[in-house]
Amino acid sequence: LVQLVESGGGSVQSGGSLRLSCAASGFTTGYTYSRHSVGWFRQAPGKEREGVAGINDGGSTSYADSVKGRFTISRDNAKNTLYLQMNIVKPEDTAMYYCAAKLNRGLLLRPSLYTYWGQGTQVTVSS
């Protein structure tokens, strides 16, 4: 059973930094974590879930325009862990952040294409 567990969320002041982690487990032989594309998504109250950043099995990345230049996604396949470094955070970054995984490479920021999801970690940015 594939499990994704996010951590690192919390409260931070505008302009500050936060680092999210997503630990993955349960991937089977032949369908290892390293073969999956993984991404970060967020959902604010009353809004749809949106893609924040994604990285495929080859290391190619994609970012939402709203976070380009501020957020960095990375993965450590040896540790089955995904990261999101969030710098110069803004109040509009406040949301529940989720990590997700899928086998195919395309459209890294489209939530509907992802198979596995974590439970989320809350990020709150105060002005």
N, CA, C and O atoms as CSV, one atom per row, in Angstrom:
chain,resi,resn,atom,element,x,y,z
A,1,LEU,N,N,0.846,-1.180,0.000
A,1,LEU,CA,C,0.000,0.000,0.000
A,1,LEU,C,C,0.889,1.239,0.000
A,1,LEU,O,O,1.705,1.434,0.901
A,2,VAL,N,N,0.721,2.065,-1.014
A,2,VAL,CA,C,1.519,3.292,-1.116
A,2,VAL,C,C,1.024,4.306,-0.098
A,2,VAL,O,O,-0.176,4.554,0.024
A,3,GLN,N,N,1.958,4.881,0.620
A,3,GLN,CA,C,1.638,5.934,1.579
A,3,GLN,C,C,2.543,7.134,1.353
A,3,GLN,O,O,3.745,6.997,1.125
A,4,LEU,N,N,1.939,8.312,1.420
A,4,LEU,CA,C,2.675,9.573,1.327
A,4,LEU,C,C,2.368,10.372,2.585
A,4,LEU,O,O,1.203,10.592,2.917
A,5,VAL,N,N,3.403,10.804,3.278
A,5,VAL,CA,C,3.217,11.518,4.540
A,5,VAL,C,C,3.969,12.840,4.492
A,5,VAL,O,O,5.197,12.881,4.425
A,6,GLU,N,N,3.189,13.925,4.527
A,6,GLU,CA,C,3.784,15.263,4.498
A,6,GLU,C,C,4.154,15.729,5.891
A,6,GLU,O,O,3.552,15.313,6.881
A,7,SER,N,N,5.151,16.599,5.958
A,7,SER,CA,C,5.549,17.229,7.217
A,7,SER,C,C,6.206,18.563,6.902
A,7,SER,O,O,6.538,18.850,5.752
A,8,GLY,N,N,6.391,19.373,7.939
A,8,GLY,CA,C,7.089,20.637,7.768
A,8,GLY,C,C,6.215,21.863,7.703
A,8,GLY,O,O,6.722,22.984,7.666
A,9,GLY,N,N,4.912,21.672,7.689
A,9,GLY,CA,C,4.031,22.817,7.649
A,9,GLY,C,C,4.038,23.564,8.978
A,9,GLY,O,O,4.601,23.096,9.967
A,10,GLY,N,N,3.403,24.728,8.981
A,10,GLY,CA,C,3.330,25.528,10.195
A,10,GLY,C,C,2.987,26.954,9.877
A,10,GLY,O,O,2.529,27.279,8.782
A,11,SER,N,N,3.218,27.801,10.857
A,11,SER,CA,C,2.930,29.226,10.705
A,11,SER,C,C,4.233,29.980,10.485
A,11,SER,O,O,5.236,29.716,11.149
A,12,VAL,N,N,4.208,30.914,9.552
A,12,VAL,CA,C,5.400,31.691,9.228
A,12,VAL,C,C,4.967,33.087,8.824
A,12,VAL,O,O,3.869,33.279,8.302
A,13,GLN,N,N,5.819,34.044,9.064
A,13,GLN,CA,C,5.512,35.416,8.683
A,13,GLN,C,C,5.835,35.642,7.203
A,13,GLN,O,O,6.694,34.979,6.622
A,14,SER,N,N,5.134,36.576,6.633
A,14,SER,CA,C,5.363,36.944,5.238
A,14,SER,C,C,6.838,37.290,5.025
A,14,SER,O,O,7.448,38.002,5.822
A,15,GLY,N,N,7.388,36.771,3.940
A,15,GLY,CA,C,8.798,36.980,3.651
A,15,GLY,C,C,9.717,35.901,4.187
A,15,GLY,O,O,10.901,35.861,3.854
A,16,GLY,N,N,9.170,35.029,5.014
A,16,GLY,CA,C,9.968,33.969,5.614
A,16,GLY,C,C,10.067,32.744,4.726
A,16,GLY,O,O,9.670,32.755,3.561
A,17,SER,N,N,10.618,31.671,5.322
A,17,SER,CA,C,10.842,30.431,4.583
A,17,SER,C,C,10.286,29.237,5.334
A,17,SER,O,O,10.114,29.260,6.553
A,18,LEU,N,N,10.010,28.191,4.564
A,18,LEU,CA,C,9.503,26.949,5.129
A,18,LEU,C,C,9.932,25.820,4.200
A,18,LEU,O,O,10.012,26.014,2.987
A,19,ARG,N,N,10.205,24.651,4.752
A,19,ARG,CA,C,10.560,23.505,3.929
A,19,ARG,C,C,9.618,22.348,4.224
A,19,ARG,O,O,9.549,21.860,5.352
A,20,LEU,N,N,8.907,21.922,3.217
A,20,LEU,CA,C,8.011,20.785,3.343
A,20,LEU,C,C,8.707,19.513,2.879
A,20,LEU,O,O,9.535,19.535,1.968
A,21,SER,N,N,8.353,18.407,3.522
A,21,SER,CA,C,8.861,17.100,3.128
A,21,SER,C,C,7.702,16.149,2.913
A,21,SER,O,O,6.634,16.307,3.505
A,22,CYS,N,N,7.922,15.164,2.064
A,22,CYS,CA,C,6.918,14.138,1.811
A,22,CYS,C,C,7.633,12.796,1.747
A,22,CYS,O,O,8.370,12.524,0.800
A,23,ALA,N,N,7.416,11.963,2.752
A,23,ALA,CA,C,8.043,10.645,2.806
A,23,ALA,C,C,7.116,9.610,2.178
A,23,ALA,O,O,5.946,9.507,2.545
A,24,ALA,N,N,7.645,8.849,1.234
A,24,ALA,CA,C,6.846,7.873,0.504
A,24,ALA,C,C,7.266,6.450,0.858
A,24,ALA,O,O,8.437,6.178,1.119
A,25,SER,N,N,6.293,5.559,0.863
A,25,SER,CA,C,6.582,4.160,1.140
A,25,SER,C,C,5.556,3.283,0.440
A,25,SER,O,O,4.512,3.761,-0.004
A,26,GLY,N,N,5.871,1.974,0.346
A,26,GLY,CA,C,4.909,1.023,-0.181
A,26,GLY,C,C,4.957,0.791,-1.673
A,26,GLY,O,O,4.126,0.054,-2.204
A,27,PHE,N,N,5.903,1.398,-2.363
A,27,PHE,CA,C,5.998,1.172,-3.812
A,27,PHE,C,C,6.582,-0.208,-4.064
A,27,PHE,O,O,7.498,-0.640,-3.363
A,28,THR,N,N,6.050,-0.900,-5.067
A,28,THR,CA,C,6.464,-2.277,-5.336
A,28,THR,C,C,7.626,-2.340,-6.321
A,28,THR,O,O,7.915,-1.379,-7.035
A,29,THR,N,N,8.281,-3.493,-6.339
A,29,THR,CA,C,9.383,-3.716,-7.271
A,29,THR,C,C,8.892,-3.532,-8.698
A,29,THR,O,O,7.846,-4.057,-9.079
A,30,GLY,N,N,9.661,-2.779,-9.485
A,30,GLY,CA,C,9.259,-2.507,-10.853
A,30,GLY,C,C,8.450,-1.239,-10.976
A,30,GLY,O,O,8.375,-0.655,-12.057
A,31,TYR,N,N,7.854,-0.811,-9.907
A,31,TYR,CA,C,7.101,0.447,-9.874
A,31,TYR,C,C,7.599,1.274,-8.698
A,31,TYR,O,O,6.827,1.736,-7.858
A,32,THR,N,N,8.904,1.441,-8.667
A,32,THR,CA,C,9.541,2.098,-7.540
A,32,THR,C,C,9.225,3.586,-7.494
A,32,THR,O,O,8.732,4.166,-8.461
A,33,TYR,N,N,9.516,4.178,-6.368
A,33,TYR,CA,C,9.295,5.620,-6.187
A,33,TYR,C,C,10.021,6.403,-7.271
A,33,TYR,O,O,9.479,7.368,-7.808
A,34,SER,N,N,11.240,5.995,-7.595
A,34,SER,CA,C,12.046,6.738,-8.558
A,34,SER,C,C,11.422,6.761,-9.948
A,34,SER,O,O,11.753,7.637,-10.747
A,35,ARG,N,N,10.552,5.848,-10.251
A,35,ARG,CA,C,9.880,5.806,-11.558
A,35,ARG,C,C,8.667,6.728,-11.627
A,35,ARG,O,O,8.105,6.951,-12.700
A,36,HIS,N,N,8.275,7.253,-10.489
A,36,HIS,CA,C,7.067,8.078,-10.431
A,36,HIS,C,C,7.380,9.564,-10.556
A,36,HIS,O,O,8.418,10.048,-10.104
A,37,SER,N,N,6.463,10.255,-11.174
A,37,SER,CA,C,6.454,11.712,-11.084
A,37,SER,C,C,5.785,12.067,-9.760
A,37,SER,O,O,4.846,11.400,-9.324
A,38,VAL,N,N,6.282,13.127,-9.129
A,38,VAL,CA,C,5.713,13.542,-7.840
A,38,VAL,C,C,5.517,15.047,-7.846
A,38,VAL,O,O,6.217,15.778,-8.547
A,39,GLY,N,N,4.561,15.495,-7.059
A,39,GLY,CA,C,4.274,16.914,-7.081
A,39,GLY,C,C,3.690,17.422,-5.776
A,39,GLY,O,O,3.274,16.653,-4.909
A,40,TRP,N,N,3.674,18.728,-5.668
A,40,TRP,CA,C,3.051,19.427,-4.543
A,40,TRP,C,C,1.833,20.192,-5.048
A,40,TRP,O,O,1.870,20.843,-6.093
A,41,PHE,N,N,0.768,20.096,-4.285
A,41,PHE,CA,C,-0.478,20.781,-4.595
A,41,PHE,C,C,-0.937,21.507,-3.348
A,41,PHE,O,O,-0.494,21.201,-2.241
A,42,ARG,N,N,-1.824,22.466,-3.528
A,42,ARG,CA,C,-2.358,23.171,-2.364
A,42,ARG,C,C,-3.817,23.503,-2.583
A,42,ARG,O,O,-4.296,23.634,-3.709
A,43,GLN,N,N,-4.505,23.634,-1.461
A,43,GLN,CA,C,-5.922,23.982,-1.513
A,43,GLN,C,C,-6.243,24.913,-0.364
A,43,GLN,O,O,-6.073,24.569,0.806
A,44,ALA,N,N,-6.707,26.095,-0.718
A,44,ALA,CA,C,-7.151,27.069,0.274
A,44,ALA,C,C,-8.658,26.915,0.467
A,44,ALA,O,O,-9.344,26.416,-0.426
A,45,PRO,N,N,-9.182,27.336,1.616
A,45,PRO,CA,C,-10.627,27.210,1.854
A,45,PRO,C,C,-11.448,27.879,0.757
A,45,PRO,O,O,-11.201,29.033,0.407
A,46,GLY,N,N,-12.410,27.166,0.224
A,46,GLY,CA,C,-13.273,27.706,-0.803
A,46,GLY,C,C,-12.701,27.729,-2.200
A,46,GLY,O,O,-13.339,28.218,-3.132
A,47,LYS,N,N,-11.487,27.195,-2.351
A,47,LYS,CA,C,-10.840,27.205,-3.658
A,47,LYS,C,C,-10.547,25.770,-4.108
A,47,LYS,O,O,-10.520,24.836,-3.307
A,48,GLU,N,N,-10.331,25.633,-5.407
A,48,GLU,CA,C,-9.985,24.322,-5.955
A,48,GLU,C,C,-8.530,23.991,-5.651
A,48,GLU,O,O,-7.704,24.877,-5.432
A,49,ARG,N,N,-8.239,22.693,-5.643
A,49,ARG,CA,C,-6.864,22.260,-5.468
A,49,ARG,C,C,-6.063,22.654,-6.704
A,49,ARG,O,O,-6.519,22.457,-7.830
A,50,GLU,N,N,-4.873,23.207,-6.498
A,50,GLU,CA,C,-4.053,23.649,-7.609
A,50,GLU,C,C,-2.637,23.088,-7.514
A,50,GLU,O,O,-2.115,22.849,-6.425
A,51,GLY,N,N,-2.039,22.887,-8.668
A,51,GLY,CA,C,-0.670,22.413,-8.717
A,51,GLY,C,C,0.303,23.524,-8.370
A,51,GLY,O,O,0.178,24.647,-8.858
A,52,VAL,N,N,1.268,23.206,-7.531
A,52,VAL,CA,C,2.283,24.166,-7.121
A,52,VAL,C,C,3.605,23.883,-7.843
A,52,VAL,O,O,4.198,24.774,-8.450
A,53,ALA,N,N,4.049,22.632,-7.763
A,53,ALA,CA,C,5.311,22.244,-8.395
A,53,ALA,C,C,5.319,20.740,-8.601
A,53,ALA,O,O,4.747,19.991,-7.809
A,54,GLY,N,N,5.969,20.303,-9.669
A,54,GLY,CA,C,6.072,18.879,-9.942
A,54,GLY,C,C,7.445,18.543,-10.486
A,54,GLY,O,O,8.132,19.395,-11.048
A,55,ILE,N,N,7.842,17.267,-10.311
A,55,ILE,CA,C,9.133,16.802,-10.815
A,55,ILE,C,C,8.946,15.382,-11.314
A,55,ILE,O,O,8.371,14.550,-10.612
A,56,ASN,N,N,9.422,15.095,-12.515
A,56,ASN,CA,C,9.211,13.746,-13.044
A,56,ASN,C,C,10.399,12.835,-12.728
A,56,ASN,O,O,11.345,13.230,-12.046
A,57,ASP,N,N,10.324,11.621,-13.237
A,57,ASP,CA,C,11.358,10.648,-12.913
A,57,ASP,C,C,12.699,11.015,-13.509
A,57,ASP,O,O,13.734,10.529,-13.053
A,58,GLY,N,N,12.697,11.868,-14.523
A,58,GLY,CA,C,13.943,12.310,-15.135
A,58,GLY,C,C,14.520,13.562,-14.510
A,58,GLY,O,O,15.611,13.998,-14.877
A,59,GLY,N,N,13.791,14.142,-13.566
A,59,GLY,CA,C,14.277,15.339,-12.891
A,59,GLY,C,C,13.763,16.648,-13.470
A,59,GLY,O,O,14.095,17.719,-12.962
A,60,SER,N,N,12.963,16.577,-14.517
A,60,SER,CA,C,12.393,17.808,-15.071
A,60,SER,C,C,11.322,18.334,-14.131
A,60,SER,O,O,10.563,17.573,-13.530
A,61,THR,N,N,11.281,19.672,-14.021
A,61,THR,CA,C,10.367,20.301,-13.074
A,61,THR,C,C,9.390,21.236,-13.772
A,61,THR,O,O,9.607,21.685,-14.897
A,62,SER,N,N,8.306,21.507,-13.058
A,62,SER,CA,C,7.304,22.450,-13.528
A,62,SER,C,C,6.781,23.205,-12.316
A,62,SER,O,O,6.595,22.624,-11.247
A,63,TYR,N,N,6.541,24.517,-12.487
A,63,TYR,CA,C,6.085,25.352,-11.382
A,63,TYR,C,C,4.880,26.177,-11.808
A,63,TYR,O,O,4.764,26.577,-12.967
A,64,ALA,N,N,3.995,26.423,-10.869
A,64,ALA,CA,C,2.939,27.388,-11.093
A,64,ALA,C,C,3.564,28.777,-11.190
A,64,ALA,O,O,4.555,29.067,-10.520
A,65,ASP,N,N,2.987,29.622,-12.018
A,65,ASP,CA,C,3.535,30.973,-12.196
A,65,ASP,C,C,3.627,31.729,-10.872
A,65,ASP,O,O,4.542,32.525,-10.660
A,66,SER,N,N,2.675,31.470,-9.997
A,66,SER,CA,C,2.598,32.209,-8.736
A,66,SER,C,C,3.752,31.905,-7.786
A,66,SER,O,O,3.985,32.656,-6.839
A,67,VAL,N,N,4.483,30.802,-8.029
A,67,VAL,CA,C,5.567,30.432,-7.107
A,67,VAL,C,C,6.928,30.412,-7.776
A,67,VAL,O,O,7.940,30.188,-7.110
A,68,LYS,N,N,6.970,30.639,-9.061
A,68,LYS,CA,C,8.256,30.623,-9.766
A,68,LYS,C,C,9.218,31.635,-9.170
A,68,LYS,O,O,8.853,32.782,-8.912
A,69,GLY,N,N,10.445,31.198,-8.956
A,69,GLY,CA,C,11.457,32.072,-8.374
A,69,GLY,C,C,11.428,32.114,-6.857
A,69,GLY,O,O,12.337,32.666,-6.237
A,70,ARG,N,N,10.393,31.535,-6.248
A,70,ARG,CA,C,10.290,31.535,-4.780
A,70,ARG,C,C,10.344,30.119,-4.201
A,70,ARG,O,O,10.931,29.899,-3.142
A,71,PHE,N,N,9.739,29.173,-4.891
A,71,PHE,CA,C,9.668,27.782,-4.412
A,71,PHE,C,C,10.590,26.906,-5.252
A,71,PHE,O,O,10.785,27.151,-6.442
A,72,THR,N,N,11.157,25.878,-4.615
A,72,THR,CA,C,11.990,24.911,-5.321
A,72,THR,C,C,11.591,23.498,-4.920
A,72,THR,O,O,11.552,23.162,-3.737
A,73,ILE,N,N,11.300,22.686,-5.911
A,73,ILE,CA,C,10.964,21.288,-5.651
A,73,ILE,C,C,12.204,20.432,-5.894
A,73,ILE,O,O,12.989,20.695,-6.805
A,74,SER,N,N,12.365,19.410,-5.068
A,74,SER,CA,C,13.480,18.479,-5.256
A,74,SER,C,C,13.072,17.118,-4.705
A,74,SER,O,O,12.115,17.000,-3.939
A,75,ARG,N,N,13.813,16.101,-5.108
A,75,ARG,CA,C,13.514,14.751,-4.639
A,75,ARG,C,C,14.808,14.022,-4.323
A,75,ARG,O,O,15.845,14.252,-4.946
A,76,ASP,N,N,14.721,13.142,-3.343
A,76,ASP,CA,C,15.843,12.265,-2.988
A,76,ASP,C,C,15.338,10.836,-3.138
A,76,ASP,O,O,14.670,10.309,-2.248
A,77,ASN,N,N,15.656,10.222,-4.251
A,77,ASN,CA,C,15.135,8.884,-4.522
A,77,ASN,C,C,15.705,7.829,-3.575
A,77,ASN,O,O,15.056,6.816,-3.315
A,78,ALA,N,N,16.900,8.058,-3.065
A,78,ALA,CA,C,17.481,7.110,-2.108
A,78,ALA,C,C,16.689,7.082,-0.809
A,78,ALA,O,O,16.657,6.070,-0.108
A,79,LYS,N,N,16.048,8.212,-0.495
A,79,LYS,CA,C,15.254,8.303,0.735
A,79,LYS,C,C,13.756,8.269,0.471
A,79,LYS,O,O,12.953,8.379,1.397
A,80,ASN,N,N,13.380,8.115,-0.803
A,80,ASN,CA,C,11.951,8.141,-1.157
A,80,ASN,C,C,11.264,9.383,-0.579
A,80,ASN,O,O,10.181,9.296,0.000
A,81,THR,N,N,11.908,10.526,-0.746
A,81,THR,CA,C,11.394,11.741,-0.137
A,81,THR,C,C,11.371,12.885,-1.140
A,81,THR,O,O,12.288,13.067,-1.941
A,82,LEU,N,N,10.298,13.641,-1.064
A,82,LEU,CA,C,10.084,14.819,-1.889
A,82,LEU,C,C,10.145,16.046,-0.992
A,82,LEU,O,O,9.718,16.003,0.162
A,83,TYR,N,N,10.683,17.147,-1.531
A,83,TYR,CA,C,10.810,18.374,-0.757
A,83,TYR,C,C,10.207,19.554,-1.519
A,83,TYR,O,O,10.113,19.553,-2.746
A,84,LEU,N,N,9.806,20.554,-0.744
A,84,LEU,CA,C,9.420,21.835,-1.320
A,84,LEU,C,C,10.020,22.926,-0.445
A,84,LEU,O,O,9.589,23.136,0.689
A,85,GLN,N,N,11.008,23.611,-0.977
A,85,GLN,CA,C,11.595,24.754,-0.281
A,85,GLN,C,C,10.790,25.992,-0.661
A,85,GLN,O,O,10.705,26.364,-1.831
A,86,MET,N,N,10.213,26.607,0.336
A,86,MET,CA,C,9.351,27.762,0.118
A,86,MET,C,C,10.049,28.997,0.681
A,86,MET,O,O,10.247,29.099,1.891
A,87,ASN,N,N,10.417,29.921,-0.180
A,87,ASN,CA,C,11.068,31.160,0.239
A,87,ASN,C,C,10.193,32.361,-0.103
A,87,ASN,O,O,9.324,32.286,-0.971
A,88,ILE,N,N,10.432,33.448,0.580
A,88,ILE,CA,C,9.690,34.700,0.357
A,88,ILE,C,C,8.199,34.401,0.301
A,88,ILE,O,O,7.510,34.790,-0.643
A,89,VAL,N,N,7.711,33.707,1.319
A,89,VAL,CA,C,6.302,33.315,1.325
A,89,VAL,C,C,5.407,34.531,1.490
A,89,VAL,O,O,5.797,35.548,2.065
A,90,LYS,N,N,4.197,34.395,0.970
A,90,LYS,CA,C,3.215,35.477,0.992
A,90,LYS,C,C,1.932,34.965,1.659
A,90,LYS,O,O,1.718,33.755,1.729
A,91,PRO,N,N,1.097,35.852,2.139
A,91,PRO,CA,C,-0.180,35.409,2.742
A,91,PRO,C,C,-1.017,34.562,1.783
A,91,PRO,O,O,-1.741,33.669,2.222
A,92,GLU,N,N,-0.928,34.829,0.503
A,92,GLU,CA,C,-1.695,34.050,-0.468
A,92,GLU,C,C,-1.167,32.627,-0.652
A,92,GLU,O,O,-1.788,31.825,-1.349
A,93,ASP,N,N,-0.032,32.306,-0.036
A,93,ASP,CA,C,0.468,30.931,-0.045
A,93,ASP,C,C,-0.201,30.083,1.032
A,93,ASP,O,O,0.016,28.872,1.092
A,94,THR,N,N,-1.005,30.707,1.877
A,94,THR,CA,C,-1.694,29.989,2.938
A,94,THR,C,C,-2.645,28.950,2.347
A,94,THR,O,O,-3.522,29.282,1.549
A,95,ALA,N,N,-2.465,27.698,2.744
A,95,ALA,CA,C,-3.286,26.606,2.213
A,95,ALA,C,C,-2.867,25.302,2.881
A,95,ALA,O,O,-1.867,25.241,3.596
A,96,MET,N,N,-3.660,24.257,2.628
A,96,MET,CA,C,-3.232,22.899,2.949
A,96,MET,C,C,-2.394,22.425,1.766
A,96,MET,O,O,-2.817,22.531,0.615
A,97,TYR,N,N,-1.223,21.912,2.052
A,97,TYR,CA,C,-0.317,21.439,1.010
A,97,TYR,C,C,-0.289,19.915,0.994
A,97,TYR,O,O,-0.140,19.263,2.027
A,98,TYR,N,N,-0.435,19.374,-0.203
A,98,TYR,CA,C,-0.465,17.929,-0.388
A,98,TYR,C,C,0.655,17.500,-1.339
A,98,TYR,O,O,1.008,18.232,-2.263
A,99,CYS,N,N,1.208,16.309,-1.105
A,99,CYS,CA,C,2.082,15.719,-2.100
A,99,CYS,C,C,1.325,14.574,-2.778
A,99,CYS,O,O,0.410,13.984,-2.204
A,100,ALA,N,N,1.732,14.281,-4.005
A,100,ALA,CA,C,1.063,13.255,-4.784
A,100,ALA,C,C,2.056,12.589,-5.721
A,100,ALA,O,O,3.125,13.131,-6.001
A,101,ALA,N,N,1.690,11.401,-6.207
A,101,ALA,CA,C,2.574,10.647,-7.088
A,101,ALA,C,C,1.783,9.979,-8.208
A,101,ALA,O,O,0.628,9.588,-8.034
A,102,LYS,N,N,2.443,9.860,-9.368
A,102,LYS,CA,C,1.821,9.181,-10.503
A,102,LYS,C,C,2.924,8.579,-11.367
A,102,LYS,O,O,4.085,8.974,-11.261
A,103,LEU,N,N,2.559,7.622,-12.224
A,103,LEU,CA,C,3.564,6.955,-13.037
A,103,LEU,C,C,3.927,7.704,-14.307
A,103,LEU,O,O,5.070,7.615,-14.757
A,104,ASN,N,N,2.994,8.442,-14.904
A,104,ASN,CA,C,3.319,9.073,-16.178
A,104,ASN,C,C,3.988,10.427,-15.969
A,104,ASN,O,O,3.944,11.001,-14.882
A,105,ARG,N,N,4.615,10.926,-17.050
A,105,ARG,CA,C,5.458,12.116,-16.951
A,105,ARG,C,C,4.747,13.429,-17.213
A,105,ARG,O,O,5.161,14.465,-16.693
A,106,GLY,N,N,3.694,13.411,-18.003
A,106,GLY,CA,C,3.151,14.667,-18.495
A,106,GLY,C,C,2.310,15.430,-17.498
A,106,GLY,O,O,1.878,14.899,-16.474
A,107,LEU,N,N,2.088,16.706,-17.828
A,107,LEU,CA,C,1.155,17.578,-17.101
A,107,LEU,C,C,1.343,17.454,-15.591
A,107,LEU,O,O,0.443,17.012,-14.877
A,108,LEU,N,N,2.500,17.841,-15.125
A,108,LEU,CA,C,2.871,17.648,-13.728
A,108,LEU,C,C,2.011,18.424,-12.742
A,108,LEU,O,O,1.971,18.078,-11.561
A,109,LEU,N,N,1.319,19.466,-13.200
A,109,LEU,CA,C,0.552,20.308,-12.282
A,109,LEU,C,C,-0.946,20.024,-12.311
A,109,LEU,O,O,-1.729,20.778,-11.734
A,110,ARG,N,N,-1.351,18.947,-12.975
A,110,ARG,CA,C,-2.775,18.628,-13.056
A,110,ARG,C,C,-3.150,17.603,-11.994
A,110,ARG,O,O,-2.745,16.445,-12.092
A,111,PRO,N,N,-3.907,17.999,-10.995
A,111,PRO,CA,C,-4.225,17.085,-9.875
A,111,PRO,C,C,-4.945,15.807,-10.307
A,111,PRO,O,O,-4.708,14.744,-9.735
A,112,SER,N,N,-5.803,15.899,-11.288
A,112,SER,CA,C,-6.629,14.744,-11.673
A,112,SER,C,C,-5.815,13.583,-12.229
A,112,SER,O,O,-6.314,12.461,-12.312
A,113,LEU,N,N,-4.570,13.841,-12.608
A,113,LEU,CA,C,-3.737,12.794,-13.192
A,113,LEU,C,C,-2.951,12.006,-12.143
A,113,LEU,O,O,-2.291,11.022,-12.477
A,114,TYR,N,N,-3.016,12.423,-10.898
A,114,TYR,CA,C,-2.229,11.784,-9.846
A,114,TYR,C,C,-3.017,10.666,-9.170
A,114,TYR,O,O,-4.219,10.778,-8.931
A,115,THR,N,N,-2.300,9.586,-8.872
A,115,THR,CA,C,-2.912,8.386,-8.313
A,115,THR,C,C,-2.872,8.350,-6.790
A,115,THR,O,O,-3.859,7.995,-6.146
A,116,TYR,N,N,-1.742,8.713,-6.222
A,116,TYR,CA,C,-1.548,8.591,-4.781
A,116,TYR,C,C,-1.429,9.980,-4.143
A,116,TYR,O,O,-0.808,10.888,-4.697
A,117,TRP,N,N,-2.041,10.115,-2.967
A,117,TRP,CA,C,-2.085,11.401,-2.284
A,117,TRP,C,C,-1.769,11.238,-0.810
A,117,TRP,O,O,-2.102,10.226,-0.193
A,118,GLY,N,N,-1.114,12.264,-0.253
A,118,GLY,CA,C,-0.933,12.327,1.181
A,118,GLY,C,C,-2.109,13.018,1.836
A,118,GLY,O,O,-3.057,13.429,1.168
A,119,GLN,N,N,-2.035,13.143,3.165
A,119,GLN,CA,C,-3.128,13.738,3.928
A,119,GLN,C,C,-3.013,15.250,4.047
A,119,GLN,O,O,-3.980,15.920,4.407
A,120,GLY,N,N,-1.851,15.784,3.751
A,120,GLY,CA,C,-1.689,17.229,3.744
A,120,GLY,C,C,-1.026,17.776,4.992
A,120,GLY,O,O,-1.052,17.163,6.059
A,121,THR,N,N,-0.432,18.947,4.825
A,121,THR,CA,C,0.153,19.690,5.934
A,121,THR,C,C,-0.207,21.159,5.755
A,121,THR,O,O,-0.104,21.700,4.654
A,122,GLN,N,N,-0.625,21.797,6.833
A,122,GLN,CA,C,-1.129,23.167,6.756
A,122,GLN,C,C,0.024,24.171,6.777
A,122,GLN,O,O,0.949,24.069,7.583
A,123,VAL,N,N,-0.059,25.132,5.877
A,123,VAL,CA,C,0.878,26.262,5.852
A,123,VAL,C,C,0.069,27.534,6.017
A,123,VAL,O,O,-0.873,27.781,5.264
A,124,THR,N,N,0.436,28.339,6.999
A,124,THR,CA,C,-0.247,29.599,7.252
A,124,THR,C,C,0.777,30.721,7.259
A,124,THR,O,O,1.735,30.695,8.031
A,125,VAL,N,N,0.571,31.702,6.398
A,125,VAL,CA,C,1.487,32.831,6.284
A,125,VAL,C,C,0.772,34.080,6.766
A,125,VAL,O,O,-0.284,34.444,6.249
A,126,SER,N,N,1.350,34.723,7.749
A,126,SER,CA,C,0.752,35.934,8.306
A,126,SER,C,C,1.481,37.168,7.785
A,126,SER,O,O,2.687,37.153,7.541
A,127,SER,N,N,0.703,38.235,7.624
A,127,SER,CA,C,1.289,39.477,7.080
A,127,SER,C,C,1.865,40.336,8.181
A,127,SER,O,O,2.395,41.413,7.911
